[in-house]
Amino acid sequence: MELRPLYLETLNRIERLHRQLLDVIKDELERVRIRDVNSVQALLLFNIGDAEMTAGELRTRGHYLGSNVSYNLKKLVDMGYINHARSEVDRRSVRVRLTEKGRVVHKLCSSLFDRHTLSVDKVGGVDAGTFNGLNDSLRRLERFWADQIRFRL
């Protein structure tokens, strides 16, 4: 079988899955009447969790775009979902952590993902073995892309 159509299908699915995940989160936010946070911001709050980190660390860990992270962090600070403070070690960087209001959204996303893990095998037919294989393949693809950039292949 030719590899190119499969590769292009995978690229398309990755993009669509990310958009669908954001739609699922948006639906959950609307269900509980949280309207001031969008799905990207909710996912950002979920990924921060109990940690305290910089925007740079969020980009590295969550693969967010630089300006996107900065913009959304500023909005979340303004809306009271995140506290921020200058790092005592590096005064140029700002460390962020969730407020109680931010933890509510984090818990909402966490509960949503917990519900999904209870039904994704039974309803979706995706079991632990399938996820292991999928995650292994995605890690290898991620490493391949990183090498393309790092070594200018």
Accessible surface in RSA format (square Angstrom, percent):
REM  Atomic radii and reference values for relative SASA: ProtOr
REM  Chains: A
REM  Algorithm: Lee & Richards
REM  Probe-radius: 1.40
REM  Slices: 20
REM RES _ NUM      All-atoms   Total-Side   Main-Chain    Non-polar    All polar
REM                ABS   REL    ABS   REL    ABS   REL    ABS   REL    ABS   REL
RES MET A   1   209.61 108.6 121.10  80.1  88.51 210.7 122.34 104.0  87.27 115.6
RES GLU A   2   119.44  68.6 103.40  78.2  16.04  38.2  49.00  94.8  70.44  57.5
RES LEU A   3   134.50  74.9 130.35  93.3   4.15  10.4 130.56  91.7   3.94  10.6
RES ARG A   4   155.36  65.2 148.57  75.7   6.79  16.2  52.50  71.7 102.86  62.3
RES PRO A   5    73.56  53.6  63.62  58.0   9.94  36.1  68.88  56.9   4.68  29.1
RES LEU A   6    71.96  40.1  70.60  50.5   1.36   3.4  71.13  50.0   0.83   2.2
RES TYR A   7    80.70  37.7  75.93  43.2   4.77  12.4  63.90  48.0  16.80  20.7
RES LEU A   8    76.20  42.4  71.26  51.0   4.95  12.4  71.64  50.3   4.56  12.3
RES GLU A   9    78.20  44.9  71.07  53.8   7.13  17.0  34.56  66.9  43.64  35.6
RES THR A  10    51.77  36.8  49.86  50.5   1.91   4.6  25.72  34.5  26.06  39.4
RES LEU A  11    55.56  30.9  49.62  35.5   5.95  15.0  50.75  35.6   4.81  13.0
RES ASN A  12    69.46  47.9  65.81  63.6   3.65   8.8  17.60  42.4  51.86  50.1
RES ARG A  13   113.29  47.6 112.82  57.5   0.48   1.1  37.40  51.1  75.89  46.0
RES ILE A  14    61.53  35.0  58.67  43.7   2.86   6.9  59.87  43.1   1.66   4.5
RES GLU A  15   101.32  58.2  94.81  71.7   6.51  15.5  34.11  66.0  67.22  54.9
RES ARG A  16   105.32  44.2 104.59  53.3   0.73   1.7  36.70  50.2  68.62  41.6
RES LEU A  17   111.07  61.9 107.64  77.0   3.43   8.6 107.81  75.7   3.26   8.8
RES HIS A  18    94.14  51.5  89.04  61.9   5.10  13.1  62.07  64.0  32.07  37.3
RES ARG A  19   119.77  50.3 118.28  60.3   1.49   3.5  63.58  86.9  56.19  34.1
RES GLN A  20   106.71  59.7 106.33  77.7   0.37   0.9  30.53  65.0  76.18  57.8
RES LEU A  21    60.34  33.6  55.93  40.0   4.42  11.1  59.51  41.8   0.84   2.3
RES LEU A  22    27.05  15.1  26.68  19.1   0.37   0.9  26.91  18.9   0.14   0.4
RES ASP A  23    89.08  62.4  84.24  83.8   4.84  11.5  24.93  58.7  64.15  64.0
RES VAL A  24    60.30  39.7  55.71  50.4   4.59  11.1  58.96  51.2   1.34   3.6
RES ILE A  25     0.80   0.5   0.80   0.6   0.00   0.0   0.80   0.6   0.00   0.0
RES LYS A  26   107.99  52.7 107.98  66.3   0.01   0.0  60.22  54.2  47.78  50.9
RES ASP A  27    90.92  63.7  88.59  88.2   2.33   5.5  18.21  42.9  72.71  72.5
RES GLU A  28     7.68   4.4   7.57   5.7   0.11   0.3   1.24   2.4   6.44   5.3
RES LEU A  29     3.59   2.0   3.59   2.6   0.00   0.0   3.59   2.5   0.00   0.0
RES GLU A  30    81.43  46.8  74.08  56.0   7.35  17.5  29.23  56.5  52.20  42.6
RES ARG A  31   141.98  59.6 116.26  59.3  25.72  61.2  70.86  96.8  71.12  43.1
RES VAL A  32    57.33  37.7  33.00  29.9  24.33  58.6  39.92  34.7  17.41  47.2
RES ARG A  33   177.95  74.7 156.73  79.9  21.22  50.5  43.16  59.0 134.79  81.7
RES ILE A  34    30.72  17.5  26.50  19.7   4.22  10.2  29.60  21.3   1.12   3.0
RES ARG A  35   171.39  72.0 135.54  69.1  35.86  85.4  67.76  92.6 103.63  62.8
RES ASP A  36    69.70  48.8  47.58  47.4  22.12  52.3  41.47  97.6  28.24  28.2
RES VAL A  37     6.71   4.4   0.00   0.0   6.71  16.2   0.86   0.7   5.85  15.9
RES ASN A  38    74.88  51.6  66.34  64.1   8.54  20.6  39.49  95.1  35.38  34.2
RES SER A  39    13.56  11.5  12.39  16.5   1.17   2.7   0.00   0.0  13.56  19.0
RES VAL A  40    40.41  26.6  39.99  36.2   0.42   1.0  40.38  35.1   0.03   0.1
RES GLN A  41     6.90   3.9   6.90   5.0   0.00   0.0   0.00   0.0   6.90   5.2
RES ALA A  42     0.00   0.0   0.00   0.0   0.00   0.0   0.00   0.0   0.00   0.0
RES LEU A  43    21.24  11.8  21.24  15.2   0.00   0.0  21.24  14.9   0.00   0.0
RES LEU A  44     0.89   0.5   0.89   0.6   0.00   0.0   0.89   0.6   0.00   0.0
RES LEU A  45     0.00   0.0   0.00   0.0   0.00   0.0   0.00   0.0   0.00   0.0
RES PHE A  46    55.44  27.7  50.87  31.5   4.57  11.9  50.87  30.8   4.57  13.1
RES ASN A  47    64.51  44.5  41.44  40.0  23.07  55.6  12.39  29.8  52.12  50.4
RES ILE A  48     2.56   1.5   0.00   0.0   2.56   6.2   0.00   0.0   2.56   7.0
RES GLY A  49     8.42  10.4   0.00   N/A   8.42  10.4   7.16  19.6   1.27   2.8
RES ASP A  50   140.36  98.3  99.19  98.7  41.17  97.4  42.28  99.5  98.07  97.8
RES ALA A  51    38.46  35.4  26.09  40.3  12.37  28.1  36.05  50.8   2.42   6.4
RES GLU A  52    83.33  47.8  67.73  51.2  15.60  37.1  22.09  42.7  61.23  50.0
RES MET A  53     5.82   3.0   5.82   3.9   0.00   0.0   5.47   4.6   0.35   0.5
RES THR A  54    20.45  14.5  20.45  20.7   0.00   0.0  14.16  19.0   6.28   9.5
RES ALA A  55    23.44  21.6  21.78  33.6   1.65   3.8  21.78  30.7   1.65   4.4
RES GLY A  56    26.46  32.6   0.00   N/A  26.46  32.6  21.76  59.7   4.70  10.5
RES GLU A  57    54.62  31.4  51.96  39.3   2.66   6.3  23.31  45.1  31.31  25.6
RES LEU A  58     2.33   1.3   2.33   1.7   0.00   0.0   2.33   1.6   0.00   0.0
RES ARG A  59    87.83  36.9  81.89  41.7   5.94  14.1  22.98  31.4  64.85  39.3
RES THR A  60   103.70  73.8  86.90  88.1  16.80  40.0  70.49  94.7  33.21  50.2
RES ARG A  61   150.16  63.0 121.31  61.8  28.84  68.7  54.61  74.6  95.55  57.9
RES GLY A  62    27.22  33.6   0.00   N/A  27.22  33.6  10.49  28.8  16.74  37.5
RES HIS A  63   131.83  72.1 102.23  71.1  29.60  75.7  75.34  77.6  56.49  65.7
RES TYR A  64    31.74  14.8  19.52  11.1  12.22  31.8  22.77  17.1   8.97  11.1
RES LEU A  65   133.91  74.6 130.96  93.7   2.95   7.4 132.95  93.4   0.96   2.6
RES GLY A  66    30.18  37.2   0.00   N/A  30.18  37.2  18.68  51.3  11.50  25.8
RES SER A  67    94.48  79.8  78.88 105.3  15.60  35.9  54.63 116.3  39.86  55.8
RES ASN A  68    52.47  36.2  46.68  45.1   5.79  13.9  15.37  37.0  37.10  35.9
RES VAL A  69     1.28   0.8   0.10   0.1   1.18   2.9   1.27   1.1   0.01   0.0
RES SER A  70    60.31  51.0  51.74  69.0   8.58  19.8  36.47  77.7  23.84  33.4
RES TYR A  71   128.10  59.8 121.31  69.0   6.79  17.7  96.72  72.7  31.38  38.7
RES ASN A  72     6.21   4.3   6.21   6.0   0.00   0.0   0.00   0.0   6.21   6.0
RES LEU A  73    13.67   7.6  13.64   9.8   0.03   0.1  13.67   9.6   0.00   0.0
RES LYS A  74   132.01  64.4 125.52  77.0   6.49  15.5  99.31  89.4  32.70  34.8
RES LYS A  75    81.85  39.9  81.76  50.2   0.09   0.2  26.36  23.7  55.49  59.1
RES LEU A  76     0.00   0.0   0.00   0.0   0.00   0.0   0.00   0.0   0.00   0.0
RES VAL A  77    37.22  24.5  27.07  24.5  10.15  24.5  27.07  23.5  10.15  27.5
RES ASP A  78    96.08  67.3  58.05  57.8  38.03  89.9  30.04  70.7  66.04  65.9
RES MET A  79    47.30  24.5  33.80  22.4  13.49  32.1  32.29  27.5  15.01  19.9
RES GLY A  80    31.84  39.3   0.00   N/A  31.84  39.3  27.23  74.7   4.61  10.3
RES TYR A  81     7.70   3.6   7.70   4.4   0.00   0.0   1.37   1.0   6.33   7.8
RES ILE A  82     3.12   1.8   0.00   0.0   3.12   7.5   0.00   0.0   3.12   8.5
RES ASN A  83    63.02  43.5  60.58  58.5   2.44   5.9  11.01  26.5  52.01  50.3
RES HIS A  84    98.18  53.7  77.37  53.8  20.81  53.2  44.11  45.5  54.07  62.9
RES ALA A  85    53.53  49.2  46.53  71.8   6.99  15.9  53.42  75.2   0.10   0.3
RES ARG A  86   123.19  51.7 108.48  55.3  14.71  35.0  30.95  42.3  92.24  55.9
RES SER A  87    10.07   8.5   8.36  11.2   1.71   4.0   2.28   4.8   7.80  10.9
RES GLU A  88   162.02  93.0 133.97 101.4  28.05  66.8  47.64  92.1 114.38  93.4
RES VAL A  89   148.77  97.9 115.80 104.8  32.97  79.4 121.75 105.8  27.02  73.3
RES ASP A  90    49.56  34.7  45.54  45.3   4.02   9.5  23.34  54.9  26.22  26.2
RES ARG A  91   145.65  61.2 137.58  70.1   8.07  19.2  68.42  93.5  77.22  46.8
RES ARG A  92   204.93  86.0 178.75  91.1  26.18  62.3  87.68 119.8 117.25  71.1
RES SER A  93    29.35  24.8  23.89  31.9   5.45  12.6  25.67  54.7   3.68   5.2
RES VAL A  94    45.66  30.0  38.49  34.8   7.17  17.3  38.49  33.4   7.17  19.4
RES ARG A  95    65.63  27.6  64.45  32.9   1.18   2.8  20.30  27.7  45.33  27.5
RES VAL A  96     4.95   3.3   4.70   4.3   0.25   0.6   4.95   4.3   0.00   0.0
RES ARG A  97   104.39  43.8 104.39  53.2   0.00   0.0  28.31  38.7  76.09  46.1
RES LEU A  98     4.70   2.6   0.32   0.2   4.38  11.0   0.32   0.2   4.38  11.8
RES THR A  99    23.00  16.4  19.74  20.0   3.27   7.8  23.00  30.9   0.00   0.0
RES GLU A 100   105.24  60.4 100.89  76.3   4.35  10.4  64.35 124.5  40.90  33.4
RES LYS A 101    93.75  45.7  86.00  52.8   7.75  18.5  61.37  55.2  32.39  34.5
RES GLY A 102     0.00   0.0   0.00   N/A   0.00   0.0   0.00   0.0   0.00   0.0
RES ARG A 103    83.16  34.9  83.16  42.4   0.00   0.0  19.62  26.8  63.54  38.5
RES VAL A 104    79.50  52.3  76.56  69.3   2.94   7.1  77.74  67.5   1.76   4.8
RES VAL A 105     0.94   0.6   0.94   0.9   0.00   0.0   0.94   0.8   0.00   0.0
RES HIS A 106    37.11  20.3  37.11  25.8   0.00   0.0  18.77  19.3  18.34  21.3
RES LYS A 107   118.74  57.9 117.42  72.0   1.32   3.1  77.77  70.0  40.97  43.6
RES LEU A 108    24.18  13.5  19.15  13.7   5.03  12.7  23.90  16.8   0.28   0.8
RES CYS A 109     1.03   0.8   0.81   0.9   0.22   0.5   0.22   0.6   0.81   0.9
RES SER A 110    35.18  29.7  34.03  45.4   1.14   2.6   6.84  14.6  28.34  39.7
RES SER A 111    55.44  46.8  52.84  70.5   2.60   6.0  23.48  50.0  31.95  44.8
RES LEU A 112     5.75   3.2   5.75   4.1   0.00   0.0   5.75   4.0   0.00   0.0
RES PHE A 113    43.33  21.7  42.54  26.3   0.79   2.1  42.97  26.0   0.36   1.0
RES ASP A 114    83.39  58.4  83.18  82.8   0.21   0.5  21.78  51.3  61.61  61.4
RES ARG A 115   109.56  46.0 105.14  53.6   4.42  10.5  65.17  89.1  44.39  26.9
RES HIS A 116    73.06  39.9  71.90  50.0   1.16   3.0  46.05  47.5  27.01  31.4
RES THR A 117    97.40  69.3  77.68  78.8  19.72  47.0  67.31  90.4  30.09  45.5
RES LEU A 118   128.95  71.8 119.93  85.8   9.02  22.7 122.57  86.1   6.38  17.2
RES SER A 119    44.03  37.2  43.96  58.7   0.07   0.2  24.93  53.1  19.10  26.8
RES VAL A 120    47.06  31.0  41.78  37.8   5.28  12.7  47.06  40.9   0.00   0.0
RES ASP A 121    76.29  53.4  71.72  71.4   4.56  10.8  18.38  43.2  57.91  57.8
RES LYS A 122   175.05  85.4 136.33  83.6  38.72  92.2 104.77  94.3  70.27  74.9
RES VAL A 123   129.66  85.3  98.10  88.8  31.56  76.0 102.58  89.1  27.08  73.5
RES GLY A 124    49.17  60.6   0.00   N/A  49.17  60.6  26.35  72.3  22.82  51.1
RES GLY A 125    58.50  72.1   0.00   N/A  58.50  72.1  29.83  81.9  28.67  64.2
RES VAL A 126    40.81  26.9  39.94  36.2   0.88   2.1  39.94  34.7   0.88   2.4
RES ASP A 127    64.37  45.1  62.53  62.2   1.84   4.4  16.63  39.1  47.75  47.6
RES ALA A 128    76.90  70.7  64.00  98.8  12.90  29.3  69.26  97.5   7.63  20.2
RES GLY A 129    49.91  61.5   0.00   N/A  49.91  61.5  35.15  96.5  14.75  33.0
RES THR A 130    70.87  50.4  59.53  60.3  11.35  27.0  46.80  62.9  24.07  36.4
RES PHE A 131    75.84  37.9  75.84  47.0   0.00   0.0  75.84  46.0   0.00   0.0
RES ASN A 132   101.32  69.9  98.04  94.7   3.27   7.9  22.86  55.0  78.46  75.8
RES GLY A 133    38.79  47.8   0.00   N/A  38.79  47.8  36.79 101.0   2.01   4.5
RES LEU A 134    84.03  46.8  77.03  55.1   6.99  17.6  81.87  57.5   2.16   5.8
RES ASN A 135    63.92  44.1  62.52  60.4   1.41   3.4   8.36  20.1  55.57  53.7
RES ASP A 136    59.10  41.4  59.10  58.8   0.00   0.0  12.81  30.2  46.29  46.2
RES SER A 137    55.28  46.7  49.78  66.4   5.50  12.7  28.33  60.3  26.95  37.8
RES LEU A 138    67.77  37.7  63.93  45.7   3.84   9.6  64.41  45.2   3.35   9.0
RES ARG A 139   129.63  54.4 125.75  64.1   3.88   9.2  56.85  77.7  72.78  44.1
RES ARG A 140   124.32  52.2 119.66  61.0   4.65  11.1  50.40  68.9  73.92  44.8
RES LEU A 141    31.94  17.8  27.71  19.8   4.23  10.6  31.06  21.8   0.88   2.4
RES GLU A 142    85.66  49.2  83.33  63.0   2.34   5.6  40.77  78.9  44.89  36.7
RES ARG A 143   139.98  58.8 134.61  68.6   5.37  12.8  59.56  81.4  80.42  48.7
RES PHE A 144   103.31  51.7  98.44  61.0   4.87  12.7 102.73  62.3   0.58   1.7
RES TRP A 145    87.80  35.2  87.20  42.2   0.60   1.4  84.21  44.9   3.59   5.8
RES ALA A 146    35.11  32.3  27.92  43.1   7.19  16.4  32.96  46.4   2.15   5.7
RES ASP A 147    37.25  26.1  37.25  37.1   0.00   0.0   3.92   9.2  33.33  33.2
RES GLN A 148    52.53  29.4  46.59  34.0   5.94  14.1  22.63  48.2  29.89  22.7
RES ILE A 149   139.08  79.1 126.84  94.5  12.24  29.5 132.46  95.4   6.62  18.0
RES ARG A 150   151.27  63.5 120.46  61.4  30.81  73.4  54.87  75.0  96.41  58.4
RES PHE A 151   122.71  61.4 100.65  62.3  22.06  57.4 106.20  64.4  16.51  47.2
RES ARG A 152   215.45  90.5 185.84  94.7  29.61  70.5  66.65  91.1 148.80  90.2
RES LEU A 153   136.56  76.1  78.19  55.9  58.36 146.7 107.40  75.4  29.16  78.5
END  Absolute sums over single chains surface
CHAIN  1 A    10882.4       9353.3       1529.1       6223.5       4658.8
END  Absolute sums over all chains
TOTAL         10882.4       9353.3       1529.1       6223.5       4658.8
